[in-house]
Amino acid sequence: MNNGYAIIIAGALIALAVLVTFRWHISTLSGGPSPPGNSIYRLDRWTGTVTKCDDQWVPANGVGAIKLDCSPR
């Protein structure tokens, strides 16, 4: 009987991880004011809200990665 509970708990944890992992979707639109010419938007799939990320691109760790401010305004 304990194996049944373990399987149910493991399935619930996996489902929760999938929900959190695929909560946000990042999208770019060409022609924006950002230096590379793109505007970046973040879609929250749980609430349906769309947030425009900050246009100030900051290099992170000097390896070509960027850090964006996507906090709600």
Biopython code that builds the backbone (N, CA, C, O; Angstrom):
import numpy as np
from Bio.PDB.StructureBuilder import StructureBuilder

atoms = [
    (1, "MET", "N", (0.814, -1.195, 0.000)),
    (1, "MET", "CA", (0.000, 0.000, 0.000)),
    (1, "MET", "C", (0.864, 1.268, 0.000)),
    (1, "MET", "O", (0.461, 2.284, -0.566)),
    (2, "ASN", "N", (2.030, 1.220, 0.620)),
    (2, "ASN", "CA", (2.912, 2.391, 0.658)),
    (2, "ASN", "C", (3.445, 2.731, -0.725)),
    (2, "ASN", "O", (3.703, 3.900, -1.010)),
    (3, "ASN", "N", (3.616, 1.733, -1.592)),
    (3, "ASN", "CA", (4.084, 2.007, -2.947)),
    (3, "ASN", "C", (3.060, 2.840, -3.719)),
    (3, "ASN", "O", (3.441, 3.689, -4.525)),
    (4, "GLY", "N", (1.801, 2.614, -3.489)),
    (4, "GLY", "CA", (0.747, 3.386, -4.149)),
    (4, "GLY", "C", (0.807, 4.857, -3.772)),
    (4, "GLY", "O", (0.661, 5.727, -4.631)),
    (5, "TYR", "N", (1.022, 5.141, -2.487)),
    (5, "TYR", "CA", (1.143, 6.530, -2.038)),
    (5, "TYR", "C", (2.384, 7.180, -2.633)),
    (5, "TYR", "O", (2.349, 8.343, -3.035)),
    (6, "ALA", "N", (3.453, 6.448, -2.687)),
    (6, "ALA", "CA", (4.697, 6.991, -3.237)),
    (6, "ALA", "C", (4.531, 7.343, -4.712)),
    (6, "ALA", "O", (5.043, 8.368, -5.164)),
    (7, "ILE", "N", (3.827, 6.513, -5.460)),
    (7, "ILE", "CA", (3.601, 6.783, -6.880)),
    (7, "ILE", "C", (2.727, 8.021, -7.057)),
    (7, "ILE", "O", (3.001, 8.846, -7.928)),
    (8, "ILE", "N", (1.697, 8.161, -6.259)),
    (8, "ILE", "CA", (0.810, 9.331, -6.340)),
    (8, "ILE", "C", (1.561, 10.606, -5.983)),
    (8, "ILE", "O", (1.403, 11.620, -6.661)),
    (9, "ILE", "N", (2.369, 10.575, -4.937)),
    (9, "ILE", "CA", (3.133, 11.752, -4.522)),
    (9, "ILE", "C", (4.161, 12.118, -5.590)),
    (9, "ILE", "O", (4.335, 13.295, -5.905)),
    (10, "ALA", "N", (4.843, 11.116, -6.149)),
    (10, "ALA", "CA", (5.832, 11.382, -7.188)),
    (10, "ALA", "C", (5.168, 11.990, -8.424)),
    (10, "ALA", "O", (5.712, 12.913, -9.030)),
    (11, "GLY", "N", (4.003, 11.478, -8.797)),
    (11, "GLY", "CA", (3.278, 12.033, -9.941)),
    (11, "GLY", "C", (2.862, 13.474, -9.702)),
    (11, "GLY", "O", (2.940, 14.305, -10.608)),
    (12, "ALA", "N", (2.421, 13.772, -8.488)),
    (12, "ALA", "CA", (2.030, 15.144, -8.153)),
    (12, "ALA", "C", (3.234, 16.080, -8.205)),
    (12, "ALA", "O", (3.110, 17.209, -8.680)),
    (13, "LEU", "N", (4.381, 15.642, -7.732)),
    (13, "LEU", "CA", (5.587, 16.469, -7.770)),
    (13, "LEU", "C", (6.049, 16.724, -9.210)),
    (13, "LEU", "O", (6.478, 17.829, -9.544)),
    (14, "ILE", "N", (5.957, 15.708, -10.046)),
    (14, "ILE", "CA", (6.335, 15.882, -11.449)),
    (14, "ILE", "C", (5.376, 16.848, -12.142)),
    (14, "ILE", "O", (5.813, 17.704, -12.911)),
    (15, "ALA", "N", (4.084, 16.721, -11.882)),
    (15, "ALA", "CA", (3.102, 17.630, -12.481)),
    (15, "ALA", "C", (3.348, 19.069, -12.030)),
    (15, "ALA", "O", (3.252, 19.992, -12.839)),
    (16, "LEU", "N", (3.660, 19.268, -10.769)),
    (16, "LEU", "CA", (3.947, 20.606, -10.252)),
    (16, "LEU", "C", (5.194, 21.186, -10.923)),
    (16, "LEU", "O", (5.221, 22.365, -11.275)),
    (17, "ALA", "N", (6.213, 20.364, -11.095)),
    (17, "ALA", "CA", (7.444, 20.835, -11.746)),
    (17, "ALA", "C", (7.177, 21.244, -13.189)),
    (17, "ALA", "O", (7.723, 22.243, -13.657)),
    (18, "VAL", "N", (6.353, 20.495, -13.895)),
    (18, "VAL", "CA", (6.024, 20.830, -15.283)),
    (18, "VAL", "C", (5.232, 22.131, -15.343)),
    (18, "VAL", "O", (5.477, 22.961, -16.218)),
    (19, "LEU", "N", (4.295, 22.318, -14.433)),
    (19, "LEU", "CA", (3.508, 23.561, -14.416)),
    (19, "LEU", "C", (4.390, 24.779, -14.192)),
    (19, "LEU", "O", (4.247, 25.787, -14.883)),
    (20, "VAL", "N", (5.297, 24.691, -13.234)),
    (20, "VAL", "CA", (6.156, 25.831, -12.922)),
    (20, "VAL", "C", (7.155, 26.078, -14.051)),
    (20, "VAL", "O", (7.445, 27.230, -14.375)),
    (21, "THR", "N", (7.679, 25.024, -14.645)),
    (21, "THR", "CA", (8.669, 25.166, -15.710)),
    (21, "THR", "C", (8.081, 25.859, -16.930)),
    (21, "THR", "O", (8.753, 26.685, -17.548)),
    (22, "PHE", "N", (6.868, 25.549, -17.284)),
    (22, "PHE", "CA", (6.259, 26.111, -18.496)),
    (22, "PHE", "C", (5.282, 27.243, -18.185)),
    (22, "PHE", "O", (4.356, 27.485, -18.959)),
    (23, "ARG", "N", (5.478, 27.945, -17.051)),
    (23, "ARG", "CA", (4.567, 29.033, -16.693)),
    (23, "ARG", "C", (4.747, 30.240, -17.609)),
    (23, "ARG", "O", (3.757, 30.822, -18.055)),
    (24, "TRP", "N", (5.996, 30.632, -17.901)),
    (24, "TRP", "CA", (6.247, 31.842, -18.675)),
    (24, "TRP", "C", (6.725, 31.516, -20.074)),
    (24, "TRP", "O", (7.382, 30.501, -20.305)),
    (25, "HIS", "N", (6.384, 32.393, -21.005)),
    (25, "HIS", "CA", (6.862, 32.297, -22.385)),
    (25, "HIS", "C", (7.449, 33.650, -22.751)),
    (25, "HIS", "O", (6.801, 34.681, -22.574)),
    (26, "ILE", "N", (8.671, 33.649, -23.258)),
    (26, "ILE", "CA", (9.351, 34.875, -23.653)),
    (26, "ILE", "C", (9.245, 35.016, -25.168)),
    (26, "ILE", "O", (9.488, 34.058, -25.902)),
    (27, "SER", "N", (8.885, 36.202, -25.632)),
    (27, "SER", "CA", (8.736, 36.444, -27.057)),
    (27, "SER", "C", (9.403, 37.759, -27.430)),
    (27, "SER", "O", (9.440, 38.695, -26.631)),
    (28, "THR", "N", (9.927, 37.824, -28.637)),
    (28, "THR", "CA", (10.525, 39.066, -29.128)),
    (28, "THR", "C", (9.771, 39.559, -30.352)),
    (28, "THR", "O", (9.226, 38.773, -31.127)),
    (29, "LEU", "N", (9.750, 40.867, -30.509)),
    (29, "LEU", "CA", (9.166, 41.503, -31.686)),
    (29, "LEU", "C", (10.236, 42.378, -32.319)),
    (29, "LEU", "O", (10.864, 43.175, -31.623)),
    (30, "SER", "N", (10.453, 42.251, -33.592)),
    (30, "SER", "CA", (11.493, 43.015, -34.284)),
    (30, "SER", "C", (11.109, 44.483, -34.408)),
    (30, "SER", "O", (9.931, 44.842, -34.422)),
    (31, "GLY", "N", (12.137, 45.316, -34.496)),
    (31, "GLY", "CA", (11.931, 46.738, -34.743)),
    (31, "GLY", "C", (11.750, 47.573, -33.500)),
    (31, "GLY", "O", (11.391, 48.746, -33.607)),
    (32, "GLY", "N", (11.981, 47.022, -32.330)),
    (32, "GLY", "CA", (11.824, 47.779, -31.095)),
    (32, "GLY", "C", (13.021, 48.675, -30.816)),
    (32, "GLY", "O", (13.975, 48.697, -31.594)),
    (33, "PRO", "N", (12.978, 49.414, -29.712)),
    (33, "PRO", "CA", (14.043, 50.372, -29.402)),
    (33, "PRO", "C", (15.287, 49.749, -28.785)),
    (33, "PRO", "O", (16.259, 50.464, -28.540)),
    (34, "SER", "N", (15.295, 48.443, -28.524)),
    (34, "SER", "CA", (16.460, 47.815, -27.910)),
    (34, "SER", "C", (17.637, 47.846, -28.871)),
    (34, "SER", "O", (17.438, 47.920, -30.083)),
    (35, "PRO", "N", (18.859, 47.791, -28.354)),
    (35, "PRO", "CA", (20.029, 47.840, -29.236)),
    (35, "PRO", "C", (20.022, 46.800, -30.348)),
    (35, "PRO", "O", (20.369, 47.147, -31.477)),
    (36, "PRO", "N", (19.643, 45.528, -30.095)),
    (36, "PRO", "CA", (19.600, 44.593, -31.221)),
    (36, "PRO", "C", (18.379, 44.767, -32.113)),
    (36, "PRO", "O", (18.245, 44.055, -33.108)),
    (37, "GLY", "N", (17.481, 45.698, -31.780)),
    (37, "GLY", "CA", (16.307, 45.938, -32.605)),
    (37, "GLY", "C", (15.102, 45.105, -32.218)),
    (37, "GLY", "O", (14.198, 44.931, -33.036)),
    (38, "ASN", "N", (15.055, 44.590, -31.016)),
    (38, "ASN", "CA", (13.927, 43.767, -30.580)),
    (38, "ASN", "C", (13.319, 44.311, -29.296)),
    (38, "ASN", "O", (14.015, 44.896, -28.466)),
    (39, "SER", "N", (12.021, 44.113, -29.140)),
    (39, "SER", "CA", (11.350, 44.340, -27.870)),
    (39, "SER", "C", (11.011, 42.972, -27.306)),
    (39, "SER", "O", (10.612, 42.073, -28.047)),
    (40, "ILE", "N", (11.166, 42.812, -26.011)),
    (40, "ILE", "CA", (10.961, 41.511, -25.384)),
    (40, "ILE", "C", (9.735, 41.576, -24.484)),
    (40, "ILE", "O", (9.579, 42.501, -23.688)),
    (41, "TYR", "N", (8.872, 40.579, -24.626)),
    (41, "TYR", "CA", (7.654, 40.463, -23.835)),
    (41, "TYR", "C", (7.629, 39.111, -23.135)),
    (41, "TYR", "O", (8.097, 38.110, -23.677)),
    (42, "ARG", "N", (7.073, 39.093, -21.914)),
    (42, "ARG", "CA", (6.935, 37.856, -21.160)),
    (42, "ARG", "C", (5.447, 37.581, -20.945)),
    (42, "ARG", "O", (4.727, 38.419, -20.403)),
    (43, "LEU", "N", (4.995, 36.407, -21.372)),
    (43, "LEU", "CA", (3.602, 35.984, -21.208)),
    (43, "LEU", "C", (3.506, 35.048, -20.022)),
    (43, "LEU", "O", (4.214, 34.042, -19.966)),
    (44, "ASP", "N", (2.639, 35.367, -19.071)),
    (44, "ASP", "CA", (2.362, 34.489, -17.938)),
    (44, "ASP", "C", (1.177, 33.616, -18.326)),
    (44, "ASP", "O", (0.055, 34.108, -18.442)),
    (45, "ARG", "N", (1.416, 32.337, -18.526)),
    (45, "ARG", "CA", (0.368, 31.435, -18.999)),
    (45, "ARG", "C", (-0.677, 31.142, -17.939)),
    (45, "ARG", "O", (-1.775, 30.700, -18.277)),
    (46, "TRP", "N", (-0.376, 31.371, -16.669)),
    (46, "TRP", "CA", (-1.357, 31.112, -15.619)),
    (46, "TRP", "C", (-2.399, 32.216, -15.554)),
    (46, "TRP", "O", (-3.589, 31.945, -15.392)),
    (47, "THR", "N", (-1.951, 33.468, -15.680)),
    (47, "THR", "CA", (-2.872, 34.595, -15.522)),
    (47, "THR", "C", (-3.233, 35.252, -16.848)),
    (47, "THR", "O", (-4.223, 35.979, -16.926)),
    (48, "GLY", "N", (-2.441, 35.007, -17.896)),
    (48, "GLY", "CA", (-2.690, 35.622, -19.192)),
    (48, "GLY", "C", (-2.137, 37.024, -19.317)),
    (48, "GLY", "O", (-2.409, 37.700, -20.310)),
    (49, "THR", "N", (-1.364, 37.488, -18.334)),
    (49, "THR", "CA", (-0.808, 38.832, -18.415)),
    (49, "THR", "C", (0.428, 38.851, -19.299)),
    (49, "THR", "O", (1.189, 37.885, -19.356)),
    (50, "VAL", "N", (0.612, 39.973, -19.988)),
    (50, "VAL", "CA", (1.780, 40.188, -20.835)),
    (50, "VAL", "C", (2.558, 41.352, -20.240)),
    (50, "VAL", "O", (1.997, 42.416, -19.978)),
    (51, "THR", "N", (3.869, 41.141, -20.026)),
    (51, "THR", "CA", (4.722, 42.161, -19.443)),
    (51, "THR", "C", (5.815, 42.516, -20.435)),
    (51, "THR", "O", (6.499, 41.631, -20.950)),
    (52, "LYS", "N", (5.987, 43.822, -20.711)),
    (52, "LYS", "CA", (7.082, 44.256, -21.572)),
    (52, "LYS", "C", (8.323, 44.374, -20.709)),
    (52, "LYS", "O", (8.323, 45.082, -19.702)),
    (53, "CYS", "N", (9.369, 43.687, -21.101)),
    (53, "CYS", "CA", (10.612, 43.714, -20.342)),
    (53, "CYS", "C", (11.355, 45.018, -20.615)),
    (53, "CYS", "O", (11.153, 45.661, -21.646)),
    (54, "ASP", "N", (12.208, 45.392, -19.686)),
    (54, "ASP", "CA", (12.987, 46.613, -19.795)),
    (54, "ASP", "C", (13.847, 46.573, -21.049)),
    (54, "ASP", "O", (14.413, 45.532, -21.384)),
    (55, "ASP", "N", (13.947, 47.689, -21.734)),
    (55, "ASP", "CA", (14.728, 47.757, -22.961)),
    (55, "ASP", "C", (16.229, 47.905, -22.712)),
    (55, "ASP", "O", (17.015, 47.884, -23.659)),
    (56, "GLN", "N", (16.628, 48.053, -21.465)),
    (56, "GLN", "CA", (18.048, 48.202, -21.153)),
    (56, "GLN", "C", (18.673, 46.822, -21.012)),
    (56, "GLN", "O", (18.449, 46.140, -20.012)),
    (57, "TRP", "N", (19.438, 46.415, -21.984)),
    (57, "TRP", "CA", (20.082, 45.104, -21.979)),
    (57, "TRP", "C", (21.396, 45.216, -21.229)),
    (57, "TRP", "O", (22.214, 46.079, -21.548)),
    (58, "VAL", "N", (21.612, 44.373, -20.250)),
    (58, "VAL", "CA", (22.831, 44.402, -19.457)),
    (58, "VAL", "C", (23.556, 43.078, -19.644)),
    (58, "VAL", "O", (22.982, 42.027, -19.360)),
    (59, "PRO", "N", (24.806, 43.097, -20.117)),
    (59, "PRO", "CA", (25.546, 41.844, -20.241)),
    (59, "PRO", "C", (25.721, 41.191, -18.880)),
    (59, "PRO", "O", (26.088, 41.853, -17.909)),
    (60, "ALA", "N", (25.459, 39.901, -18.811)),
    (60, "ALA", "CA", (25.602, 39.160, -17.558)),
    (60, "ALA", "C", (26.775, 38.202, -17.686)),
    (60, "ALA", "O", (26.815, 37.390, -18.611)),
    (61, "ASN", "N", (27.711, 38.289, -16.784)),
    (61, "ASN", "CA", (28.874, 37.398, -16.712)),
    (61, "ASN", "C", (29.800, 37.533, -17.919)),
    (61, "ASN", "O", (30.721, 36.728, -18.060)),
    (62, "GLY", "N", (29.596, 38.499, -18.778)),
    (62, "GLY", "CA", (30.486, 38.739, -19.889)),
    (62, "GLY", "C", (30.571, 37.617, -20.922)),
    (62, "GLY", "O", (31.550, 37.548, -21.665)),
    (63, "VAL", "N", (29.581, 36.747, -20.987)),
    (63, "VAL", "CA", (29.634, 35.616, -21.921)),
    (63, "VAL", "C", (28.544, 35.719, -22.981)),
    (63, "VAL", "O", (28.186, 34.707, -23.584)),
    (64, "GLY", "N", (28.016, 36.890, -23.220)),
    (64, "GLY", "CA", (26.992, 37.057, -24.230)),
    (64, "GLY", "C", (25.577, 36.899, -23.708)),
    (64, "GLY", "O", (24.619, 37.160, -24.436)),
    (65, "ALA", "N", (25.426, 36.477, -22.458)),
    (65, "ALA", "CA", (24.095, 36.370, -21.878)),
    (65, "ALA", "C", (23.619, 37.784, -21.509)),
    (65, "ALA", "O", (24.427, 38.690, -21.308)),
    (66, "ILE", "N", (22.309, 37.951, -21.425)),
    (66, "ILE", "CA", (21.768, 39.254, -21.047)),
    (66, "ILE", "C", (20.864, 39.103, -19.838)),
    (66, "ILE", "O", (20.305, 38.035, -19.589)),
    (67, "LYS", "N", (20.732, 40.174, -19.105)),
    (67, "LYS", "CA", (19.843, 40.210, -17.944)),
    (67, "LYS", "C", (18.778, 41.257, -18.230)),
    (67, "LYS", "O", (19.098, 42.401, -18.553)),
    (68, "LEU", "N", (17.506, 40.868, -18.111)),
    (68, "LEU", "CA", (16.411, 41.776, -18.398)),
    (68, "LEU", "C", (15.577, 41.998, -17.150)),
    (68, "LEU", "O", (15.435, 41.097, -16.324)),
    (69, "ASP", "N", (15.029, 43.186, -17.013)),
    (69, "ASP", "CA", (14.115, 43.490, -15.926)),
    (69, "ASP", "C", (12.693, 43.293, -16.442)),
    (69, "ASP", "O", (12.191, 44.123, -17.200)),
    (70, "CYS", "N", (12.043, 42.209, -16.042)),
    (70, "CYS", "CA", (10.685, 41.918, -16.484)),
    (70, "CYS", "C", (9.683, 42.093, -15.343)),
    (70, "CYS", "O", (8.633, 41.451, -15.340)),
    (71, "SER", "N", (9.993, 42.946, -14.389)),
    (71, "SER", "CA", (9.074, 43.145, -13.277)),
    (71, "SER", "C", (7.849, 43.918, -13.764)),
    (71, "SER", "O", (7.961, 44.776, -14.639)),
    (72, "PRO", "N", (6.675, 43.611, -13.194)),
    (72, "PRO", "CA", (5.444, 44.310, -13.615)),
    (72, "PRO", "C", (5.543, 45.803, -13.340)),
    (72, "PRO", "O", (6.091, 46.219, -12.319)),
    (73, "ARG", "N", (5.008, 46.606, -14.257)),
    (73, "ARG", "CA", (5.015, 48.068, -14.062)),
    (73, "ARG", "C", (3.608, 48.580, -14.044)),
    (73, "ARG", "O", (3.391, 49.782, -13.891)),
]
sb = StructureBuilder()
sb.init_structure("model")
sb.init_model(0)
sb.init_chain("A")
sb.init_seg("    ")
for serial, (resi, resn, name, xyz) in enumerate(atoms, 1):
    if name == "N":
        sb.init_residue(resn, " ", resi, " ")
    sb.init_atom(name, np.array(xyz, "f"), 0.0, 1.0, " ", f" {name:<3s}", serial, name[0])
structure = sb.get_structure()
